[in-house]
Amino acid sequence: MSEIPFIVGDVLDLDVGIRSLDELINAYRVMGGFQSRHLADAVDVLLEMYSNRDTTVFMSFTGNLVSTGLRGLIAKFIERGFVDVVITTAGTLDHDIAKSMGGKYRLSYFDVDDVEMSRAGIHRIGNVAVSKEHYGPLIERFVHSALSELSRVKGEWGIRELIWELGSRVDDEYSIIRAAARARVPIYVPGFVDGAFGTAILTYNETQRARAEGRPIRIDLLKDEHELMDIVYSSKSLGALIVGGGISKHHVIWWSQFTGGLDYVVYITMAVEWDGSLSGARPREAITWGKVKPTAKQAFVFADATIVLPIVIPYIVAKLNYREPKRIIQ
């Protein structure tokens, strides 16, 4: 059977004796169930990626995930050294700051009366809910307070620099920006104005311009891109765990093309490729752009990240415990 190129093995029946993550992943590998095999492939790719000490590891994800309990899981993954660079969306900063400042996010439903929810002063993120008072006002207050201090230090900042400064002011063990600041893992948010964080920078500057001795800050829009360029060109090998799509996914693979593409890549998404979207595109499409190498170790998991990551991340941590991060930005 092994001589047939499109056959890889026999389907094995399972029983109820799955007692560990190891046994669960092994079950996924042999059961012949559809996305389960892809999940097993994904952990194999990640383990091989982490075994290569020359590989700079990117992790990208979308901000909606940070409204869920995955926030703490991602933060601890960063703390244990499994991420060298984060690329994400403005929503990550918004939800992380709001939660760190005491914002309460609560379980809800997809099928609710959104008109009544709005009248009650509640925002909905899928089946997660947060009071309006626990979102925008908390973010703006925190960002304005930090910028009033940082504007005394210097007048011009990159966004990655600001995120580290904000993270150093957060006292929440589940905070992603706190974990990144402590581990010196750079977080890049190319669409930083697309949320409450960016608007808070704008409103801070507006209040400062209205004062006789105000101190607005300037954002160096290309500083982060120069850092990313240096990271990519100085890396011998590139790998990525890409969760979701959009700008965070594209920014990872966009920069990877300039050194021949990713050597290791795992995509986790529920977006489909049939509309030609970047979010739904498979790794094989990225090969045509030079963003993923033809020889790359790759896996694609078509599944909800809130189901997949609580399996994949603890499995990787259980196998490797800790990884020495590269600390590529001092």
C-alpha positions as CSV (number, residue, x, y, z in Angstrom):
1,M,0.0,0.0,0.0
2,S,2.9,2.4,0.7
3,E,4.0,2.1,-2.9
4,I,0.8,3.9,-4.0
5,P,1.6,7.6,-4.1
6,F,-1.8,8.9,-3.0
7,I,-2.3,6.4,-0.1
8,V,-0.5,7.1,3.2
9,G,-1.9,4.4,5.5
10,D,-5.0,2.7,7.0
11,V,-7.9,4.3,8.8
12,L,-7.8,3.0,12.4
13,D,-10.9,2.8,14.7
14,L,-10.8,4.6,18.0
15,D,-12.1,3.7,21.4
16,V,-12.8,5.8,24.5
17,G,-9.3,5.5,25.9
18,I,-8.0,8.9,25.0
19,R,-6.4,10.2,28.2
20,S,-3.9,12.8,27.2
21,L,-3.0,15.4,24.5
22,D,-0.5,13.0,23.1
23,E,-3.1,10.3,22.6
24,L,-5.6,12.9,21.2
25,I,-3.1,14.1,18.5
26,N,-2.2,10.5,17.7
27,A,-5.9,9.7,17.3
28,Y,-6.3,12.7,15.0
29,R,-3.4,11.4,13.0
30,V,-4.8,7.9,12.3
31,M,-8.6,8.2,12.6
32,G,-9.2,9.4,9.0
33,G,-11.4,12.2,10.1
34,F,-11.2,15.2,7.9
35,Q,-9.7,18.3,9.6
36,S,-8.3,16.1,12.4
37,R,-5.5,14.9,10.1
38,H,-4.7,18.5,9.2
39,L,-4.5,19.4,12.9
40,A,-2.0,16.6,13.5
41,D,0.0,17.8,10.5
42,A,0.0,21.3,11.9
43,V,1.6,20.2,15.2
44,D,4.2,18.2,13.3
45,V,5.1,21.3,11.2
46,L,5.3,23.4,14.4
47,L,7.5,20.9,16.2
48,E,9.9,20.7,13.2
49,M,9.9,24.5,13.0
50,Y,10.8,24.9,16.7
51,S,13.6,22.3,16.3
52,N,15.4,24.6,13.9
53,R,17.1,27.2,16.0
54,D,17.8,29.3,13.0
55,T,14.1,30.0,12.4
56,T,12.6,33.3,13.3
57,V,9.0,32.5,14.3
58,F,6.1,34.9,13.5
59,M,2.7,34.6,15.0
60,S,-0.2,36.5,13.5
61,F,-3.8,36.6,14.7
62,T,-6.9,38.8,14.5
63,G,-8.2,40.9,17.3
64,N,-11.5,39.2,17.7
65,L,-9.7,36.2,19.3
66,V,-8.5,38.5,22.1
67,S,-12.1,39.1,23.1
68,T,-12.2,35.4,24.1
69,G,-10.3,33.4,26.7
70,L,-7.6,32.7,24.1
71,R,-6.0,36.0,25.2
72,G,-4.3,34.4,28.2
73,L,-3.3,31.3,26.2
74,I,-1.5,33.5,23.6
75,A,0.1,35.6,26.3
76,K,1.6,32.6,28.0
77,F,2.7,31.2,24.7
78,I,4.7,34.4,24.2
79,E,6.1,34.3,27.7
80,R,7.5,30.8,27.1
81,G,9.5,32.0,24.1
82,F,7.5,30.3,21.3
83,V,7.0,33.6,19.4
84,D,9.7,35.9,18.1
85,V,7.5,38.4,16.3
86,V,3.7,39.2,16.6
87,I,1.8,40.8,13.8
88,T,-1.9,41.5,14.6
89,T,-4.8,43.9,14.2
90,A,-5.9,47.0,16.2
91,G,-8.6,45.0,17.9
92,T,-5.9,43.0,19.8
93,L,-4.7,46.2,21.4
94,D,-8.3,47.4,22.1
95,H,-9.5,44.2,23.7
96,D,-6.2,43.6,25.6
97,I,-6.1,47.1,27.0
98,A,-9.8,47.1,27.9
99,K,-9.5,43.8,29.7
100,S,-6.3,44.8,31.5
101,M,-8.1,48.0,32.7
102,G,-10.9,46.0,34.3
103,G,-13.3,45.6,31.3
104,K,-15.6,42.7,31.8
105,Y,-16.2,40.5,28.7
106,R,-19.2,38.1,29.1
107,L,-20.6,35.1,27.4
108,S,-23.5,35.8,25.0
109,Y,-25.1,34.3,21.9
110,F,-24.9,34.8,18.2
111,D,-28.7,34.9,17.9
112,V,-29.7,37.8,20.1
113,D,-31.8,41.0,19.5
114,D,-29.0,43.3,18.5
115,V,-31.3,46.4,18.7
116,E,-32.1,45.6,22.3
117,M,-28.5,44.9,23.0
118,S,-27.5,48.3,21.6
119,R,-30.1,50.0,23.7
120,A,-28.7,48.3,26.8
121,G,-25.3,49.8,26.0
122,I,-23.6,46.5,25.0
123,H,-21.2,45.7,22.1
124,R,-21.3,42.2,20.6
125,I,-18.3,40.3,19.2
126,G,-19.9,37.1,17.9
127,N,-21.1,35.4,21.0
128,V,-19.1,37.6,23.4
129,A,-20.5,40.8,24.9
130,V,-18.9,43.8,26.5
131,S,-20.5,46.9,28.0
132,K,-19.7,50.1,26.1
133,E,-18.3,51.6,29.3
134,H,-15.9,48.7,29.6
135,Y,-14.5,49.3,26.2
136,G,-13.8,52.7,24.5
137,P,-13.6,54.9,27.6
138,L,-11.2,52.5,29.4
139,I,-8.9,52.4,26.3
140,E,-8.9,56.1,25.7
141,R,-8.2,56.9,29.4
142,F,-5.3,54.4,29.5
143,V,-3.8,55.5,26.2
144,H,-4.1,59.3,27.0
145,S,-2.5,58.8,30.4
146,A,0.5,56.9,28.9
147,L,0.9,59.4,26.1
148,S,1.0,62.3,28.5
149,E,4.0,60.7,30.1
150,L,5.7,59.5,26.9
151,S,5.4,62.8,25.2
152,R,7.8,64.2,27.8
153,V,10.3,61.5,26.8
154,K,10.3,62.3,23.0
155,G,8.0,63.6,20.4
156,E,8.1,60.9,17.8
157,W,7.4,57.2,18.2
158,G,6.9,54.0,16.3
159,I,3.9,51.9,17.1
160,R,5.9,48.9,18.3
161,E,7.7,51.2,20.7
162,L,4.4,52.5,22.1
163,I,3.1,49.0,22.5
164,W,6.0,48.0,24.7
165,E,5.7,51.2,26.7
166,L,2.0,50.5,27.2
167,G,2.6,46.9,28.1
168,S,5.1,47.9,30.7
169,R,2.3,49.9,32.4
170,V,-0.1,46.9,32.5
171,D,-0.6,44.8,35.6
172,D,-2.5,41.8,34.2
173,E,-0.8,38.4,33.9
174,Y,-3.1,37.5,31.0
175,S,-2.2,40.6,28.9
176,I,-0.6,40.0,25.5
177,I,1.1,43.4,25.4
178,R,2.4,42.9,28.9
179,A,3.8,39.5,28.0
180,A,5.4,40.9,24.8
181,A,7.0,43.9,26.6
182,R,8.5,41.6,29.3
183,A,9.8,39.1,26.8
184,R,10.9,41.9,24.4
185,V,8.8,40.4,21.6
186,P,7.9,43.1,19.1
187,I,4.2,43.5,18.2
188,Y,3.5,45.1,14.9
189,V,0.0,46.4,14.0
190,P,0.1,47.8,10.5
191,G,-3.6,48.8,10.7
192,F,-3.2,50.5,14.1
193,V,-5.7,53.3,13.3
194,D,-8.5,50.8,12.6
195,G,-9.7,50.7,16.2
196,A,-10.0,52.5,19.6
197,F,-6.3,52.5,20.1
198,G,-5.6,54.6,17.0
199,T,-8.5,56.9,17.7
200,A,-7.2,57.4,21.2
201,I,-3.9,58.6,19.8
202,L,-5.9,61.0,17.5
203,T,-8.0,62.4,20.4
204,Y,-5.0,62.8,22.6
205,N,-3.3,64.9,19.9
206,E,-6.5,67.0,19.4
207,T,-6.7,67.8,23.1
208,Q,-3.0,68.7,23.2
209,R,-3.3,71.0,20.2
210,A,-6.1,72.9,21.9
211,R,-3.7,73.8,24.8
212,A,-1.2,76.6,24.7
213,E,1.7,74.3,25.8
214,G,0.3,71.0,24.6
215,R,2.5,68.1,23.6
216,P,1.1,66.1,20.7
217,I,3.0,63.1,19.6
218,R,4.1,62.1,16.1
219,I,3.9,58.6,14.7
220,D,6.7,57.4,12.5
221,L,4.6,55.3,10.1
222,L,7.6,53.5,8.5
223,K,9.7,52.9,11.7
224,D,8.0,49.5,12.3
225,E,8.4,48.6,8.6
226,H,12.1,49.3,8.8
227,E,12.3,47.0,11.8
228,L,10.4,44.2,10.0
229,M,12.7,44.6,7.0
230,D,15.8,44.2,9.2
231,I,14.2,41.2,11.0
232,V,13.4,39.4,7.8
233,Y,16.7,40.1,6.0
234,S,18.8,39.1,9.1
235,S,16.9,35.7,9.5
236,K,18.3,32.5,8.1
237,S,14.9,30.8,8.2
238,L,11.3,32.1,8.6
239,G,8.3,30.3,10.1
240,A,4.8,31.3,10.9
241,L,1.7,30.3,12.8
242,I,-1.0,32.3,11.1
243,V,-4.4,32.4,12.8
244,G,-7.2,34.0,10.8
245,G,-6.7,36.3,7.8
246,G,-6.7,39.9,6.8
247,I,-3.9,42.4,7.2
248,S,-2.1,40.5,10.0
249,K,-1.8,37.4,7.8
250,H,-0.8,39.3,4.7
251,H,1.8,41.4,6.5
252,V,3.7,38.2,7.5
253,I,3.7,36.6,4.1
254,W,4.3,39.9,2.4
255,W,7.6,40.5,4.2
256,S,8.5,36.8,3.8
257,Q,8.6,37.0,0.0
258,F,11.7,39.3,0.1
259,T,13.9,36.5,1.3
260,G,12.4,33.7,-0.7
261,G,9.4,32.9,1.4
262,L,8.4,31.0,4.6
263,D,10.2,27.8,5.4
264,Y,7.5,26.6,7.8
265,V,3.9,27.7,7.9
266,V,0.6,26.7,9.5
267,Y,-2.7,28.4,8.6
268,I,-5.7,28.2,10.9
269,T,-8.8,29.8,9.4
270,M,-12.5,29.3,8.5
271,A,-12.3,31.6,5.5
272,V,-12.9,30.0,2.1
273,E,-10.7,30.5,-1.0
274,W,-13.5,30.5,-3.6
275,D,-14.0,34.3,-3.4
276,G,-10.3,34.9,-4.1
277,S,-9.7,36.5,-0.7
278,L,-6.4,36.6,1.0
279,S,-8.0,35.4,4.2
280,G,-9.1,32.2,2.6
281,A,-6.1,31.6,0.4
282,R,-4.1,28.4,1.1
283,P,-0.4,28.2,1.5
284,R,0.0,26.8,-2.0
285,E,-1.4,30.0,-3.4
286,A,1.3,32.0,-1.6
287,I,3.9,29.9,-3.4
288,T,3.0,31.6,-6.6
289,W,3.9,35.0,-5.0
290,G,7.2,33.7,-3.5
291,K,5.7,34.2,0.0
292,V,5.9,30.5,0.9
293,K,8.8,28.3,-0.5
294,P,7.9,25.4,-2.7
295,T,9.9,23.2,-0.2
296,A,8.2,24.7,2.9
297,K,6.7,22.4,5.6
298,Q,3.1,23.5,5.6
299,A,-0.3,22.7,7.0
300,F,-3.7,24.2,6.6
301,V,-6.4,23.7,9.3
302,F,-9.9,24.7,8.2
303,A,-11.4,25.1,11.7
304,D,-12.3,27.6,14.4
305,A,-9.2,28.9,16.2
306,T,-11.1,28.8,19.6
307,I,-11.2,25.0,19.2
308,V,-7.8,24.4,17.6
309,L,-5.5,26.7,19.7
310,P,-6.4,25.2,23.1
311,I,-5.2,21.9,21.7
312,V,-2.2,23.0,19.7
313,I,-0.6,25.4,22.1
314,P,-0.7,23.2,25.2
315,Y,0.5,20.3,23.1
316,I,3.6,22.3,21.9
317,V,4.3,23.6,25.4
318,A,3.9,20.1,26.9
319,K,6.4,18.8,24.3
320,L,9.0,21.5,24.5
321,N,8.2,23.3,27.8
322,Y,10.2,26.5,26.9
323,R,12.0,28.0,24.0
324,E,14.7,30.6,24.2
325,P,13.4,33.6,22.3
326,K,15.6,35.4,19.8
327,R,15.1,38.9,21.3
328,I,15.6,40.4,17.9
329,I,14.7,44.0,19.0
330,Q,16.7,45.3,22.0
